[in-house]
Each structure stands twice: as structure tokens, then as C-alpha cells.
Amino acid sequence: MTDSQPEDVMKSVEKVIQDPLRFKLKLDIGEDAYTSLKLKKHFLDSVDAATGATTGVAVAQSSLVA
């Protein structure tokens, strides 16, 4: 097996988890466990966006731009 084969196999994958409810059932995890992972992702995306906006404001207010 070469290093490029796993990437080739994953190119055709559109969804990793087809049915989240069955996934949680098989792992024997509650509703909150999977939800918290989604919330964490959304929170980190929001933090990244806020950081970018803050950087943009700082650059716009700098003496080089003004």
C-alpha cells in the first residue's frame, strides 16, 4: 500500500457519518456527547472569525492605512 492510496479512497466519501443517531447508539454515548463536539466546532469557528475581524480593525486603524 502506498501513501497516496488512503487519499484516493477518501475522495469519493461525501459523508463520514450517515446516521448520527445510529452512530451514537453504537458508541453508547448520549445526545449531549455528540452535540458538544458540534458546539465546540462552531465555537472555534466563531473565535477564528472574531480574531480575523479584530485583526482587520487593527490594520484599518493603523497609521499605514489611515
Contacts in CASP RR format, 6 or more apart in sequence:
PFRMAT RR
TARGET T0000
AUTHOR 0000-0000-0000
METHOD contacts of the structure
MODEL  1
MTDSQPEDVMKSVEKVIQDPLRFKLKLDIGEDAYTSLKLKKHFLDSVDAA
TGATTGVAVAQSSLVA
17 23 0 8 1.000
20 34 0 8 1.000
23 34 0 8 1.000
24 30 0 8 1.000
24 31 0 8 1.000
24 33 0 8 1.000
24 34 0 8 1.000
59 65 0 8 1.000
60 66 0 8 1.000
END
